[in-house]
Amino acid sequence: MTLHLSNSPQDIAKAAELLQQGELVSFATETVYGLGGNARDDQAVAGIFEAKGRPRFNPLIVHFPDRQAAAQEVLFSPMALELAEAFWPGPLTLVLPRREDSRISLLCSAGLDTLAVRVPAPETARTLLRMADCPVAAPSANRAGKISPTRAEHVMDELSRRIAAVLDDGACTIGVESTVVSLADERPSLLRPGGLAREELENLLGAPLELPVADSPVASPGMLRSHYAPQAILRLNATSVGAEEAYLAFGSEPEDKGKACFNLSPAGDLREAAANLFAALRELDRSGISMIAVAPIPDTGLGQAINDRLQRAAAPRVT
């Protein structure tokens, strides 16, 4: 049975104890709920893949309470230090060279000589990481390729009986996964748009981020073509809604809203839309609709992350 824990000090301590014992615990970050396991325990990390049904070639993000803890496992360049100091704790994952003496399970790296690392923002998450006293590998707490969870009940619905506990810290404030930047090569590259806008990173760096080339190796979570998918088929950039479709709106809504409608942000606010995205897809999916028409989303700021998730959710399904 999966325990549904609160964010009380006693329950955080219980969750930390479970992680130390090699169990899997879901916990909230500012982006989505993660499925955590001791990143130094091969069996715990293998359990994450098993619980999610996740392809072994897809790397995992390892979470730390602070940069100093992360520096025990990866090598920070001056540029990496600059980014960490500016945006950690926060929704930024850095892909950095793995230290030769790193004790992180090789399963987290999926055969690469790099590690994806980050420091989450919520105090509950960082308290858990400090009390567990181990790096915690934590992809999103959902079945592989499905909609990421932004509330504890989403995790309970999907992974109950597959994991030891869910540490409930309320709804995630950002609602899309972290931005992933690789500093493994000479030029920094954006592997996945996310909760930190690309413009903010480029303003700090003073240069544009490189983009991964087509068919490049999966160096970070979220790079699979088909991902974040509901059962329903998505039709993107829809300017009208069919009678048998549901409608995922942004801003104004048409008079004919189809069989069901969820507005990501009636005010057209991209931050609000990002926070509501995965919950909206889950709600429309539960309506039994087979097709979801999605309103156009501006491709600026957090809109880039929203559109990335929608394009992957609409891609041909991996079987």
Contacts in CASP RR format, 6 or more apart in sequence:
PFRMAT RR
TARGET T0000
AUTHOR 0000-0000-0000
METHOD contacts of the structure
MODEL  1
MTLHLSNSPQDIAKAAELLQQGELVSFATETVYGLGGNARDDQAVAGIFE
AKGRPRFNPLIVHFPDRQAAAQEVLFSPMALELAEAFWPGPLTLVLPRRE
DSRISLLCSAGLDTLAVRVPAPETARTLLRMADCPVAAPSANRAGKISPT
RAEHVMDELSRRIAAVLDDGACTIGVESTVVSLADERPSLLRPGGLAREE
LENLLGAPLELPVADSPVASPGMLRSHYAPQAILRLNATSVGAEEAYLAF
GSEPEDKGKACFNLSPAGDLREAAANLFAALRELDRSGISMIAVAPIPDT
GLGQAINDRLQRAAAPRVT
1 161 0 8 1.000
2 156 0 8 1.000
2 159 0 8 1.000
2 160 0 8 1.000
2 161 0 8 1.000
2 162 0 8 1.000
2 163 0 8 1.000
2 164 0 8 1.000
2 165 0 8 1.000
2 166 0 8 1.000
3 14 0 8 1.000
3 164 0 8 1.000
3 165 0 8 1.000
3 166 0 8 1.000
4 152 0 8 1.000
4 156 0 8 1.000
4 165 0 8 1.000
4 166 0 8 1.000
4 168 0 8 1.000
5 11 0 8 1.000
5 12 0 8 1.000
5 14 0 8 1.000
5 15 0 8 1.000
5 165 0 8 1.000
5 166 0 8 1.000
5 167 0 8 1.000
5 168 0 8 1.000
6 167 0 8 1.000
6 168 0 8 1.000
7 124 0 8 1.000
7 167 0 8 1.000
7 168 0 8 1.000
7 169 0 8 1.000
7 170 0 8 1.000
11 167 0 8 1.000
12 124 0 8 1.000
12 127 0 8 1.000
12 128 0 8 1.000
12 131 0 8 1.000
12 167 0 8 1.000
13 131 0 8 1.000
14 165 0 8 1.000
15 25 0 8 1.000
15 27 0 8 1.000
15 128 0 8 1.000
15 132 0 8 1.000
15 165 0 8 1.000
15 167 0 8 1.000
16 128 0 8 1.000
16 131 0 8 1.000
16 132 0 8 1.000
16 133 0 8 1.000
18 24 0 8 1.000
18 25 0 8 1.000
18 164 0 8 1.000
18 165 0 8 1.000
19 25 0 8 1.000
19 36 0 8 1.000
19 37 0 8 1.000
19 38 0 8 1.000
19 44 0 8 1.000
19 128 0 8 1.000
19 132 0 8 1.000
19 134 0 8 1.000
19 136 0 8 1.000
20 38 0 8 1.000
20 132 0 8 1.000
20 133 0 8 1.000
20 134 0 8 1.000
22 37 0 8 1.000
22 38 0 8 1.000
22 41 0 8 1.000
22 43 0 8 1.000
22 44 0 8 1.000
23 37 0 8 1.000
23 44 0 8 1.000
23 163 0 8 1.000
23 164 0 8 1.000
23 165 0 8 1.000
24 35 0 8 1.000
24 36 0 8 1.000
24 37 0 8 1.000
24 44 0 8 1.000
24 47 0 8 1.000
24 48 0 8 1.000
24 51 0 8 1.000
24 162 0 8 1.000
24 163 0 8 1.000
24 164 0 8 1.000
25 36 0 8 1.000
25 37 0 8 1.000
25 128 0 8 1.000
25 163 0 8 1.000
25 164 0 8 1.000
25 165 0 8 1.000
25 166 0 8 1.000
25 167 0 8 1.000
26 33 0 8 1.000
26 34 0 8 1.000
26 35 0 8 1.000
26 36 0 8 1.000
26 141 0 8 1.000
26 149 0 8 1.000
26 152 0 8 1.000
26 155 0 8 1.000
26 159 0 8 1.000
26 163 0 8 1.000
26 165 0 8 1.000
26 166 0 8 1.000
26 167 0 8 1.000
27 33 0 8 1.000
27 34 0 8 1.000
27 36 0 8 1.000
27 124 0 8 1.000
27 125 0 8 1.000
27 128 0 8 1.000
27 138 0 8 1.000
27 166 0 8 1.000
27 167 0 8 1.000
27 169 0 8 1.000
28 34 0 8 1.000
28 122 0 8 1.000
28 124 0 8 1.000
28 125 0 8 1.000
28 152 0 8 1.000
28 167 0 8 1.000
28 168 0 8 1.000
28 169 0 8 1.000
28 170 0 8 1.000
28 172 0 8 1.000
29 63 0 8 1.000
29 91 0 8 1.000
29 120 0 8 1.000
29 121 0 8 1.000
29 122 0 8 1.000
29 125 0 8 1.000
29 138 0 8 1.000
29 172 0 8 1.000
29 178 0 8 1.000
30 90 0 8 1.000
30 91 0 8 1.000
30 120 0 8 1.000
30 121 0 8 1.000
30 122 0 8 1.000
30 172 0 8 1.000
30 173 0 8 1.000
30 174 0 8 1.000
30 175 0 8 1.000
31 91 0 8 1.000
31 120 0 8 1.000
31 172 0 8 1.000
31 174 0 8 1.000
31 175 0 8 1.000
31 176 0 8 1.000
31 177 0 8 1.000
31 178 0 8 1.000
31 194 0 8 1.000
31 195 0 8 1.000
32 140 0 8 1.000
32 141 0 8 1.000
32 148 0 8 1.000
32 149 0 8 1.000
32 150 0 8 1.000
32 172 0 8 1.000
32 175 0 8 1.000
32 176 0 8 1.000
32 177 0 8 1.000
32 278 0 8 1.000
33 140 0 8 1.000
33 141 0 8 1.000
33 148 0 8 1.000
33 149 0 8 1.000
33 150 0 8 1.000
33 151 0 8 1.000
33 152 0 8 1.000
33 154 0 8 1.000
33 155 0 8 1.000
33 166 0 8 1.000
33 172 0 8 1.000
34 138 0 8 1.000
34 139 0 8 1.000
34 140 0 8 1.000
34 141 0 8 1.000
34 149 0 8 1.000
35 48 0 8 1.000
35 51 0 8 1.000
35 52 0 8 1.000
35 138 0 8 1.000
35 139 0 8 1.000
35 140 0 8 1.000
35 141 0 8 1.000
35 142 0 8 1.000
35 155 0 8 1.000
35 159 0 8 1.000
35 163 0 8 1.000
36 48 0 8 1.000
36 63 0 8 1.000
36 136 0 8 1.000
36 137 0 8 1.000
36 138 0 8 1.000
36 141 0 8 1.000
37 44 0 8 1.000
37 45 0 8 1.000
37 48 0 8 1.000
37 136 0 8 1.000
37 137 0 8 1.000
37 138 0 8 1.000
38 44 0 8 1.000
38 45 0 8 1.000
38 132 0 8 1.000
38 134 0 8 1.000
38 135 0 8 1.000
38 136 0 8 1.000
38 137 0 8 1.000
39 45 0 8 1.000
39 60 0 8 1.000
39 62 0 8 1.000
39 104 0 8 1.000
39 105 0 8 1.000
39 108 0 8 1.000
39 134 0 8 1.000
39 135 0 8 1.000
39 136 0 8 1.000
39 137 0 8 1.000
40 103 0 8 1.000
40 104 0 8 1.000
40 105 0 8 1.000
40 134 0 8 1.000
40 135 0 8 1.000
41 105 0 8 1.000
41 134 0 8 1.000
42 105 0 8 1.000
42 106 0 8 1.000
42 107 0 8 1.000
44 105 0 8 1.000
44 137 0 8 1.000
45 60 0 8 1.000
45 105 0 8 1.000
45 107 0 8 1.000
45 108 0 8 1.000
45 137 0 8 1.000
46 107 0 8 1.000
48 54 0 8 1.000
48 60 0 8 1.000
48 137 0 8 1.000
48 138 0 8 1.000
48 139 0 8 1.000
49 56 0 8 1.000
49 107 0 8 1.000
51 159 0 8 1.000
51 162 0 8 1.000
51 163 0 8 1.000
52 139 0 8 1.000
52 142 0 8 1.000
52 143 0 8 1.000
52 144 0 8 1.000
53 143 0 8 1.000
53 144 0 8 1.000
54 139 0 8 1.000
54 144 0 8 1.000
55 144 0 8 1.000
55 224 0 8 1.000
56 107 0 8 1.000
56 110 0 8 1.000
57 110 0 8 1.000
57 218 0 8 1.000
58 110 0 8 1.000
58 139 0 8 1.000
58 144 0 8 1.000
58 218 0 8 1.000
58 221 0 8 1.000
58 222 0 8 1.000
58 223 0 8 1.000
58 224 0 8 1.000
59 108 0 8 1.000
59 109 0 8 1.000
59 110 0 8 1.000
59 112 0 8 1.000
59 115 0 8 1.000
59 116 0 8 1.000
59 218 0 8 1.000
59 219 0 8 1.000
59 220 0 8 1.000
59 221 0 8 1.000
60 107 0 8 1.000
60 108 0 8 1.000
60 110 0 8 1.000
60 116 0 8 1.000
60 137 0 8 1.000
60 138 0 8 1.000
60 139 0 8 1.000
60 221 0 8 1.000
61 93 0 8 1.000
61 116 0 8 1.000
61 117 0 8 1.000
61 118 0 8 1.000
61 137 0 8 1.000
61 138 0 8 1.000
61 139 0 8 1.000
61 178 0 8 1.000
61 180 0 8 1.000
61 220 0 8 1.000
61 221 0 8 1.000
62 70 0 8 1.000
62 73 0 8 1.000
62 104 0 8 1.000
62 108 0 8 1.000
62 115 0 8 1.000
62 116 0 8 1.000
62 117 0 8 1.000
62 118 0 8 1.000
62 135 0 8 1.000
62 136 0 8 1.000
62 137 0 8 1.000
62 138 0 8 1.000
63 117 0 8 1.000
63 118 0 8 1.000
63 119 0 8 1.000
63 120 0 8 1.000
63 125 0 8 1.000
63 129 0 8 1.000
63 135 0 8 1.000
63 136 0 8 1.000
63 137 0 8 1.000
63 138 0 8 1.000
64 70 0 8 1.000
64 73 0 8 1.000
64 117 0 8 1.000
64 118 0 8 1.000
64 119 0 8 1.000
64 129 0 8 1.000
64 135 0 8 1.000
64 136 0 8 1.000
65 119 0 8 1.000
65 126 0 8 1.000
65 129 0 8 1.000
65 130 0 8 1.000
66 88 0 8 1.000
66 89 0 8 1.000
66 119 0 8 1.000
66 126 0 8 1.000
67 76 0 8 1.000
67 81 0 8 1.000
67 84 0 8 1.000
67 85 0 8 1.000
67 88 0 8 1.000
67 119 0 8 1.000
69 129 0 8 1.000
69 135 0 8 1.000
70 76 0 8 1.000
70 84 0 8 1.000
70 117 0 8 1.000
70 118 0 8 1.000
70 119 0 8 1.000
70 135 0 8 1.000
72 99 0 8 1.000
72 102 0 8 1.000
73 98 0 8 1.000
73 99 0 8 1.000
73 102 0 8 1.000
73 103 0 8 1.000
73 104 0 8 1.000
73 115 0 8 1.000
73 117 0 8 1.000
73 135 0 8 1.000
74 94 0 8 1.000
74 96 0 8 1.000
74 97 0 8 1.000
74 98 0 8 1.000
74 99 0 8 1.000
74 102 0 8 1.000
74 114 0 8 1.000
74 115 0 8 1.000
74 117 0 8 1.000
75 96 0 8 1.000
75 97 0 8 1.000
75 98 0 8 1.000
75 99 0 8 1.000
76 84 0 8 1.000
76 96 0 8 1.000
77 96 0 8 1.000
77 183 0 8 1.000
79 183 0 8 1.000
79 188 0 8 1.000
79 205 0 8 1.000
80 94 0 8 1.000
80 96 0 8 1.000
80 183 0 8 1.000
82 204 0 8 1.000
83 92 0 8 1.000
83 94 0 8 1.000
83 181 0 8 1.000
83 183 0 8 1.000
83 201 0 8 1.000
83 204 0 8 1.000
83 205 0 8 1.000
84 92 0 8 1.000
84 94 0 8 1.000
84 119 0 8 1.000
86 204 0 8 1.000
87 196 0 8 1.000
87 200 0 8 1.000
87 201 0 8 1.000
88 118 0 8 1.000
88 119 0 8 1.000
89 119 0 8 1.000
89 120 0 8 1.000
89 121 0 8 1.000
89 126 0 8 1.000
90 118 0 8 1.000
90 119 0 8 1.000
90 120 0 8 1.000
90 121 0 8 1.000
90 178 0 8 1.000
90 196 0 8 1.000
91 118 0 8 1.000
91 121 0 8 1.000
91 174 0 8 1.000
91 177 0 8 1.000
91 178 0 8 1.000
91 179 0 8 1.000
91 194 0 8 1.000
91 195 0 8 1.000
91 196 0 8 1.000
92 118 0 8 1.000
92 178 0 8 1.000
92 179 0 8 1.000
92 181 0 8 1.000
92 196 0 8 1.000
92 201 0 8 1.000
93 116 0 8 1.000
93 117 0 8 1.000
93 118 0 8 1.000
93 178 0 8 1.000
93 179 0 8 1.000
93 180 0 8 1.000
93 181 0 8 1.000
93 192 0 8 1.000
93 220 0 8 1.000
94 116 0 8 1.000
94 117 0 8 1.000
94 118 0 8 1.000
94 180 0 8 1.000
94 181 0 8 1.000
94 182 0 8 1.000
94 183 0 8 1.000
95 114 0 8 1.000
95 115 0 8 1.000
95 116 0 8 1.000
95 117 0 8 1.000
95 180 0 8 1.000
95 181 0 8 1.000
95 182 0 8 1.000
95 183 0 8 1.000
95 184 0 8 1.000
95 191 0 8 1.000
95 219 0 8 1.000
95 220 0 8 1.000
96 114 0 8 1.000
96 115 0 8 1.000
96 117 0 8 1.000
96 183 0 8 1.000
96 184 0 8 1.000
97 113 0 8 1.000
97 114 0 8 1.000
97 184 0 8 1.000
98 104 0 8 1.000
98 109 0 8 1.000
98 113 0 8 1.000
98 114 0 8 1.000
98 115 0 8 1.000
102 115 0 8 1.000
104 115 0 8 1.000
104 135 0 8 1.000
104 137 0 8 1.000
105 137 0 8 1.000
108 115 0 8 1.000
108 137 0 8 1.000
109 115 0 8 1.000
110 218 0 8 1.000
112 217 0 8 1.000
112 219 0 8 1.000
114 182 0 8 1.000
114 184 0 8 1.000
114 219 0 8 1.000
116 180 0 8 1.000
116 220 0 8 1.000
116 221 0 8 1.000
118 178 0 8 1.000
119 126 0 8 1.000
120 126 0 8 1.000
120 129 0 8 1.000
122 169 0 8 1.000
124 167 0 8 1.000
124 169 0 8 1.000
125 169 0 8 1.000
128 136 0 8 1.000
128 167 0 8 1.000
129 136 0 8 1.000
139 221 0 8 1.000
140 148 0 8 1.000
140 149 0 8 1.000
140 177 0 8 1.000
140 221 0 8 1.000
141 148 0 8 1.000
141 149 0 8 1.000
141 154 0 8 1.000
141 155 0 8 1.000
141 158 0 8 1.000
141 159 0 8 1.000
141 163 0 8 1.000
141 166 0 8 1.000
142 148 0 8 1.000
142 149 0 8 1.000
142 154 0 8 1.000
142 155 0 8 1.000
142 158 0 8 1.000
142 159 0 8 1.000
143 158 0 8 1.000
143 159 0 8 1.000
145 224 0 8 1.000
145 226 0 8 1.000
145 227 0 8 1.000
145 228 0 8 1.000
145 229 0 8 1.000
145 318 0 8 1.000
146 158 0 8 1.000
146 228 0 8 1.000
146 229 0 8 1.000
146 230 0 8 1.000
147 154 0 8 1.000
147 228 0 8 1.000
147 229 0 8 1.000
147 230 0 8 1.000
147 278 0 8 1.000
147 281 0 8 1.000
147 282 0 8 1.000
147 285 0 8 1.000
147 313 0 8 1.000
148 175 0 8 1.000
148 176 0 8 1.000
148 177 0 8 1.000
148 228 0 8 1.000
148 278 0 8 1.000
149 155 0 8 1.000
149 158 0 8 1.000
149 278 0 8 1.000
150 171 0 8 1.000
150 172 0 8 1.000
150 175 0 8 1.000
150 275 0 8 1.000
150 278 0 8 1.000
150 279 0 8 1.000
151 170 0 8 1.000
151 171 0 8 1.000
151 172 0 8 1.000
151 279 0 8 1.000
152 166 0 8 1.000
152 167 0 8 1.000
152 168 0 8 1.000
152 169 0 8 1.000
152 170 0 8 1.000
154 278 0 8 1.000
154 279 0 8 1.000
154 282 0 8 1.000
155 163 0 8 1.000
155 166 0 8 1.000
156 166 0 8 1.000
159 166 0 8 1.000
171 275 0 8 1.000
171 279 0 8 1.000
172 275 0 8 1.000
173 275 0 8 1.000
174 195 0 8 1.000
174 271 0 8 1.000
174 274 0 8 1.000
174 275 0 8 1.000
175 195 0 8 1.000
175 274 0 8 1.000
175 275 0 8 1.000
175 276 0 8 1.000
175 277 0 8 1.000
175 278 0 8 1.000
176 194 0 8 1.000
176 195 0 8 1.000
176 274 0 8 1.000
176 277 0 8 1.000
176 278 0 8 1.000
176 302 0 8 1.000
176 305 0 8 1.000
176 306 0 8 1.000
176 309 0 8 1.000
177 192 0 8 1.000
177 194 0 8 1.000
177 195 0 8 1.000
177 221 0 8 1.000
177 222 0 8 1.000
177 305 0 8 1.000
177 309 0 8 1.000
178 192 0 8 1.000
178 194 0 8 1.000
178 195 0 8 1.000
178 196 0 8 1.000
179 190 0 8 1.000
179 192 0 8 1.000
179 193 0 8 1.000
179 194 0 8 1.000
179 195 0 8 1.000
179 196 0 8 1.000
179 197 0 8 1.000
179 198 0 8 1.000
179 201 0 8 1.000
179 305 0 8 1.000
180 190 0 8 1.000
180 191 0 8 1.000
180 192 0 8 1.000
180 194 0 8 1.000
180 220 0 8 1.000
180 221 0 8 1.000
180 222 0 8 1.000
181 188 0 8 1.000
181 189 0 8 1.000
181 190 0 8 1.000
181 191 0 8 1.000
181 201 0 8 1.000
181 209 0 8 1.000
182 188 0 8 1.000
182 189 0 8 1.000
182 191 0 8 1.000
182 219 0 8 1.000
182 220 0 8 1.000
184 219 0 8 1.000
187 210 0 8 1.000
188 201 0 8 1.000
188 205 0 8 1.000
188 207 0 8 1.000
188 209 0 8 1.000
188 210 0 8 1.000
189 209 0 8 1.000
189 210 0 8 1.000
189 211 0 8 1.000
189 212 0 8 1.000
190 198 0 8 1.000
190 201 0 8 1.000
190 209 0 8 1.000
190 210 0 8 1.000
190 211 0 8 1.000
190 212 0 8 1.000
191 212 0 8 1.000
191 219 0 8 1.000
191 220 0 8 1.000
191 223 0 8 1.000
192 220 0 8 1.000
192 221 0 8 1.000
192 222 0 8 1.000
192 223 0 8 1.000
192 308 0 8 1.000
193 304 0 8 1.000
193 305 0 8 1.000
193 308 0 8 1.000
194 302 0 8 1.000
194 304 0 8 1.000
194 305 0 8 1.000
194 308 0 8 1.000
195 274 0 8 1.000
195 302 0 8 1.000
195 305 0 8 1.000
197 301 0 8 1.000
197 302 0 8 1.000
197 304 0 8 1.000
197 305 0 8 1.000
198 209 0 8 1.000
198 301 0 8 1.000
198 304 0 8 1.000
199 300 0 8 1.000
199 301 0 8 1.000
201 209 0 8 1.000
202 208 0 8 1.000
202 209 0 8 1.000
212 219 0 8 1.000
212 223 0 8 1.000
216 223 0 8 1.000
218 224 0 8 1.000
222 312 0 8 1.000
224 312 0 8 1.000
224 318 0 8 1.000
225 312 0 8 1.000
225 315 0 8 1.000
225 316 0 8 1.000
225 318 0 8 1.000
226 312 0 8 1.000
226 315 0 8 1.000
226 316 0 8 1.000
226 317 0 8 1.000
226 318 0 8 1.000
227 309 0 8 1.000
227 312 0 8 1.000
227 313 0 8 1.000
227 315 0 8 1.000
228 278 0 8 1.000
228 281 0 8 1.000
228 309 0 8 1.000
228 312 0 8 1.000
228 313 0 8 1.000
229 312 0 8 1.000
229 313 0 8 1.000
229 315 0 8 1.000
229 317 0 8 1.000
230 281 0 8 1.000
230 282 0 8 1.000
230 284 0 8 1.000
230 285 0 8 1.000
230 292 0 8 1.000
230 313 0 8 1.000
231 285 0 8 1.000
231 288 0 8 1.000
232 246 0 8 1.000
232 284 0 8 1.000
232 285 0 8 1.000
232 288 0 8 1.000
232 289 0 8 1.000
232 290 0 8 1.000
232 291 0 8 1.000
232 292 0 8 1.000
233 290 0 8 1.000
233 291 0 8 1.000
233 292 0 8 1.000
233 314 0 8 1.000
234 291 0 8 1.000
234 292 0 8 1.000
234 294 0 8 1.000
234 310 0 8 1.000
234 313 0 8 1.000
234 314 0 8 1.000
235 245 0 8 1.000
235 291 0 8 1.000
235 292 0 8 1.000
235 293 0 8 1.000
235 294 0 8 1.000
235 314 0 8 1.000
236 294 0 8 1.000
236 310 0 8 1.000
236 311 0 8 1.000
236 314 0 8 1.000
237 294 0 8 1.000
237 295 0 8 1.000
237 296 0 8 1.000
238 245 0 8 1.000
238 247 0 8 1.000
238 293 0 8 1.000
238 294 0 8 1.000
238 295 0 8 1.000
238 296 0 8 1.000
239 296 0 8 1.000
240 254 0 8 1.000
240 256 0 8 1.000
240 293 0 8 1.000
241 247 0 8 1.000
241 254 0 8 1.000
241 256 0 8 1.000
241 257 0 8 1.000
241 258 0 8 1.000
241 293 0 8 1.000
242 256 0 8 1.000
242 258 0 8 1.000
242 293 0 8 1.000
243 256 0 8 1.000
243 258 0 8 1.000
243 259 0 8 1.000
244 258 0 8 1.000
244 259 0 8 1.000
244 289 0 8 1.000
244 290 0 8 1.000
244 291 0 8 1.000
245 258 0 8 1.000
245 259 0 8 1.000
245 289 0 8 1.000
245 291 0 8 1.000
245 292 0 8 1.000
245 293 0 8 1.000
246 258 0 8 1.000
246 259 0 8 1.000
246 260 0 8 1.000
246 261 0 8 1.000
246 262 0 8 1.000
246 284 0 8 1.000
246 287 0 8 1.000
246 289 0 8 1.000
246 291 0 8 1.000
246 292 0 8 1.000
246 293 0 8 1.000
247 253 0 8 1.000
247 254 0 8 1.000
247 257 0 8 1.000
247 258 0 8 1.000
247 260 0 8 1.000
247 261 0 8 1.000
247 262 0 8 1.000
247 292 0 8 1.000
247 293 0 8 1.000
247 295 0 8 1.000
248 261 0 8 1.000
248 262 0 8 1.000
248 264 0 8 1.000
248 280 0 8 1.000
248 281 0 8 1.000
248 284 0 8 1.000
248 292 0 8 1.000
248 293 0 8 1.000
248 294 0 8 1.000
248 295 0 8 1.000
249 257 0 8 1.000
249 261 0 8 1.000
249 262 0 8 1.000
249 263 0 8 1.000
249 264 0 8 1.000
249 266 0 8 1.000
249 295 0 8 1.000
250 263 0 8 1.000
250 264 0 8 1.000
250 265 0 8 1.000
250 268 0 8 1.000
250 273 0 8 1.000
250 295 0 8 1.000
250 296 0 8 1.000
250 297 0 8 1.000
251 263 0 8 1.000
251 264 0 8 1.000
251 265 0 8 1.000
251 266 0 8 1.000
251 267 0 8 1.000
251 268 0 8 1.000
251 295 0 8 1.000
252 266 0 8 1.000
253 261 0 8 1.000
253 263 0 8 1.000
253 266 0 8 1.000
259 287 0 8 1.000
259 289 0 8 1.000
260 284 0 8 1.000
260 287 0 8 1.000
260 289 0 8 1.000
262 276 0 8 1.000
262 280 0 8 1.000
262 283 0 8 1.000
262 284 0 8 1.000
264 272 0 8 1.000
264 273 0 8 1.000
264 276 0 8 1.000
264 277 0 8 1.000
264 280 0 8 1.000
264 297 0 8 1.000
264 306 0 8 1.000
265 272 0 8 1.000
265 273 0 8 1.000
265 276 0 8 1.000
270 297 0 8 1.000
270 298 0 8 1.000
270 300 0 8 1.000
270 301 0 8 1.000
270 302 0 8 1.000
270 303 0 8 1.000
270 306 0 8 1.000
271 302 0 8 1.000
273 297 0 8 1.000
273 302 0 8 1.000
273 303 0 8 1.000
273 306 0 8 1.000
274 302 0 8 1.000
274 303 0 8 1.000
274 305 0 8 1.000
274 306 0 8 1.000
277 306 0 8 1.000
277 309 0 8 1.000
277 310 0 8 1.000
278 309 0 8 1.000
281 292 0 8 1.000
281 313 0 8 1.000
284 292 0 8 1.000
294 310 0 8 1.000
294 314 0 8 1.000
297 303 0 8 1.000
297 306 0 8 1.000
297 307 0 8 1.000
297 310 0 8 1.000
299 307 0 8 1.000
END
